[in-house]
Amino acid sequence: MGSIKVNPRSKNIKPTTIELVKPDYNALVQQLSTHSKLNKNRLRITSINGKLINKNEELLDQTEVYVKDIGPQIGWRTVYLIEYFGPILVHYFIYNYLAQNPISYKLIYQMNLIHYGKREIENVLVHKFSNSTMPLFNLFKNSFHYWVLGGSLSLMYLDLGNLSIPQLEKYLNPDYIFYIWVGAEFFNAVTHIQLRLLGDKTVRKGLPRTPPSGGFFEIFISPNYTMEIYGWICVFLLNPNIFTLIFLAVGATQMYFWSIKKQQKYGTKKSFLIPFIF
């Protein structure tokens, strides 16, 4: 392969030349890590035209690259473990030590713990991440959504933020809403397992990424997002509360924009929330 000239885009990295016998991305990163004394996960390598390089094939015909220190990193799995533990801790403390009338909110409390407990289990056993780390700053940004917005739902245990909607109590059966919530949580987990199996198959066979298919993927672009939103709608319907509504609105909006990106990526026109309509 020959030599590759390395141009720094950060002050703490010095220019150098790396010798490679063959196009080996991992070997390049390891040498750059040794040279710069930085963890390899902090190094972002791009070509002269600014294209990201993270595969062996992308090193072919490259004689010059740019390297940037993208700052302190933290593992994706660690981030999610911390994120989802926040609401569990907040809900547990508020419900068990400060709740005004805990019996009235027992079901909602248990639903929150089950939901985030399920997420922790999926994070450890199901999810597989394409990148091993993310910027450390993202930990604080992501944790705000769950620790603060997700945790704020526990204020209902103090009888704060509750909304009175007589029509809901008159026409909606709480038992049916709970069963729908159970179904949403179950199919959300099933979708995550489908995505993991598809990802493993794609990597194992060296295939390009393709739109997931089968089950709810035939209708929705991201059924895991859809079922997530259905679940939180059920929580709101069981106990209408302004904090639940805010959390639901913020989360649904973010997931909608993520779904749009997936539609553009795969060139599909599937539904986001309401089959064949929206």
C-alpha positions in Angstrom: 0.0 0.0 0.0 2.8 2.4 0.9 2.8 5.5 3.0 -0.1 7.8 4.0 0.5 11.4 4.9 -1.5 12.4 8.0 -2.7 16.0 8.4 -4.0 17.0 11.8 -7.3 19.0 12.2 -6.7 19.3 16.0 -3.9 21.1 17.8 -3.1 18.1 20.0 -2.3 15.9 17.0 1.0 16.4 15.1 1.5 15.7 11.4 3.1 12.4 10.5 3.4 9.7 7.9 2.0 6.2 8.4 3.4 3.1 6.6 0.9 0.4 5.7 1.6 -2.9 4.0 -2.1 -3.1 2.9 -5.3 -1.1 3.3 -5.9 -1.8 7.0 -8.2 0.7 8.7 -7.6 -0.8 12.2 -3.9 -0.7 11.8 -4.0 2.9 10.7 -6.1 3.9 13.7 -3.9 2.0 16.1 -0.7 3.7 14.8 -2.4 7.1 14.9 -3.5 6.4 18.5 0.0 5.5 19.5 1.4 8.6 17.7 -1.1 11.0 19.2 -1.4 9.3 22.6 -5.2 9.5 22.3 -7.8 6.7 22.6 -8.6 5.4 19.1 -12.3 6.1 19.6 -11.5 9.8 19.7 -10.0 9.8 16.2 -12.0 10.8 13.2 -10.3 10.1 9.9 -11.4 11.7 6.6 -10.2 11.9 3.1 -9.0 15.1 1.4 -12.5 15.7 0.1 -13.9 15.4 3.7 -15.4 11.9 3.3 -15.4 9.8 6.5 -13.0 6.8 6.4 -13.9 3.8 8.6 -13.4 0.8 6.4 -10.5 -0.9 4.7 -11.9 -0.4 1.2 -12.1 3.4 1.8 -8.3 3.5 2.3 -7.7 2.3 -1.3 -5.8 4.9 -3.3 -5.6 7.2 -0.3 -2.2 8.8 0.0 -3.3 11.6 2.4 -5.8 11.8 5.2 -7.0 14.2 7.8 -7.4 13.3 11.5 -9.4 15.1 14.1 -9.7 14.6 17.9 -13.5 14.5 18.5 -13.1 14.7 22.2 -13.8 12.4 25.2 -16.0 9.3 24.3 -18.2 7.0 26.3 -19.6 3.6 25.3 -23.1 3.5 23.8 -24.2 0.7 26.1 -23.0 2.6 29.2 -24.9 5.7 28.1 -28.2 3.8 27.8 -27.7 2.0 31.1 -27.3 5.4 32.8 -30.1 7.0 30.8 -32.7 4.4 31.7 -31.7 4.0 35.3 -32.6 7.6 35.9 -36.4 7.3 35.6 -36.3 4.1 37.6 -34.5 5.8 40.5 -36.6 9.0 40.4 -39.9 7.1 40.2 -38.9 4.7 43.0 -37.9 7.5 45.3 -40.9 9.8 44.7 -43.4 7.0 44.9 -42.1 5.2 47.9 -41.1 8.2 50.0 -43.1 11.2 48.9 -46.3 10.0 47.2 -49.5 11.6 48.6 -51.8 8.6 47.7 -49.5 5.8 46.5 -52.4 3.2 46.0 -54.0 5.4 43.4 -50.9 5.5 41.3 -49.6 1.9 41.8 -50.4 0.7 38.3 -48.8 3.7 36.6 -45.7 3.4 38.8 -45.4 -0.3 38.0 -45.8 0.4 34.3 -43.0 2.9 34.4 -40.7 0.5 36.2 -41.5 -2.4 33.8 -40.9 -0.1 30.8 -37.5 1.1 31.8 -36.5 -2.3 33.2 -37.4 -3.8 29.8 -35.2 -1.2 28.1 -32.3 -2.0 30.4 -32.6 -5.7 29.5 -32.8 -4.9 25.8 -29.7 -2.7 26.1 -27.7 -5.5 27.6 -29.1 -8.5 25.6 -30.5 -7.3 22.4 -29.1 -4.0 21.1 -26.0 -4.0 19.0 -24.3 -0.7 18.2 -22.6 0.2 14.9 -20.3 2.5 16.8 -18.7 1.5 20.1 -18.7 5.1 21.5 -20.4 8.5 21.4 -19.2 11.9 22.5 -19.3 12.2 26.3 -21.4 15.4 26.1 -24.3 13.3 24.6 -24.6 11.5 27.9 -25.8 14.7 29.6 -28.0 15.7 26.6 -29.7 12.3 26.4 -30.0 11.8 30.1 -31.9 15.1 30.4 -34.7 13.6 28.4 -35.1 10.5 30.6 -33.9 11.8 34.1 -35.7 15.1 33.9 -38.6 14.8 31.4 -39.2 11.0 32.1 -38.6 11.5 35.8 -41.1 14.4 35.9 -43.9 11.9 35.4 -43.4 10.9 39.0 -44.7 14.3 40.0 -48.2 12.8 39.4 -47.6 10.8 42.6 -47.7 14.1 44.4 -51.0 14.9 42.7 -49.3 17.5 40.5 -50.1 18.2 36.9 -53.2 15.9 36.7 -55.7 16.8 34.0 -59.5 16.3 34.3 -60.9 14.9 31.1 -64.4 13.5 31.9 -64.9 12.1 28.4 -62.0 9.7 28.9 -63.4 8.3 32.1 -66.8 7.9 30.5 -65.9 6.2 27.3 -62.6 4.5 27.8 -62.2 1.2 29.7 -59.0 1.3 31.8 -58.6 -2.5 31.5 -58.5 -2.3 27.7 -56.0 0.5 27.7 -53.7 -1.5 30.0 -54.0 -4.5 27.6 -53.1 -2.3 24.7 -50.1 -1.0 26.6 -48.9 -4.6 27.3 -49.3 -5.3 23.5 -47.3 -2.2 22.6 -44.5 -3.1 25.0 -44.4 -6.7 23.7 -44.3 -5.7 20.0 -41.8 -3.0 20.7 -39.5 -5.7 22.1 -40.2 -8.0 19.2 -39.3 -5.3 16.8 -36.0 -4.7 18.5 -35.2 -8.4 18.3 -36.1 -8.4 14.6 -33.7 -5.5 14.0 -30.9 -7.3 15.9 -31.4 -10.5 13.9 -31.4 -8.6 10.6 -28.3 -6.7 11.6 -26.5 -9.9 12.5 -27.5 -11.5 9.2 -26.4 -8.4 7.2 -22.9 -8.4 8.9 -22.5 -12.2 8.7 -23.2 -12.3 4.9 -21.5 -9.0 4.1 -24.8 -7.6 2.7 -25.6 -3.9 2.3 -28.2 -2.4 4.6 -31.8 -2.9 3.3 -35.2 -1.7 4.7 -36.4 -4.2 7.3 -39.4 -6.3 6.3 -41.9 -8.6 7.8 -44.5 -8.1 10.5 -45.2 -4.5 11.4 -42.3 -3.4 9.1 -44.7 -3.9 6.2 -46.8 -1.1 7.5 -44.6 1.2 9.6 -41.2 2.6 8.8 -40.1 2.2 12.4 -42.6 0.0 14.3 -40.4 0.2 17.4 -41.0 4.0 17.5 -44.7 3.5 16.7 -45.2 1.0 19.6 -43.2 3.2 21.9 -45.6 6.1 21.2 -48.7 3.8 21.6 -47.4 2.8 25.0 -47.0 6.3 26.3 -50.4 7.3 24.9 -51.8 4.5 27.0 -50.0 5.8 30.1 -51.5 9.2 29.4 -55.0 7.8 28.9 -54.8 5.9 32.2 -53.9 9.0 34.1 -54.0 12.2 32.1 -51.2 14.4 33.3 -49.4 17.5 31.9 -45.9 16.0 32.5 -46.8 12.8 30.7 -48.2 14.9 27.8 -45.0 16.9 27.5 -42.8 13.8 27.7 -45.0 12.1 25.0 -44.9 15.1 22.7 -41.2 15.6 22.9 -40.4 11.9 22.4 -42.9 11.5 19.5 -41.6 14.6 17.7 -38.0 13.3 17.9 -39.0 9.9 16.7 -41.0 11.4 13.8 -37.9 13.2 12.6 -35.8 10.0 12.9 -38.4 8.2 10.9 -38.3 10.8 8.1 -34.6 10.3 7.8 -35.2 6.5 7.5 -37.8 7.1 4.8 -35.3 9.2 2.9 -32.5 6.7 3.4 -34.5 3.7 2.1 -36.8 5.6 -0.3 -39.9 4.2 1.3 -43.3 5.7 2.0 -44.6 3.8 5.0 -46.7 5.0 7.8 -45.3 6.5 11.0 -48.2 6.2 13.5 -51.5 5.6 11.9 -51.6 2.7 9.3 -51.9 3.9 5.7 -52.8 7.5 6.8 -49.8 9.0 8.7 
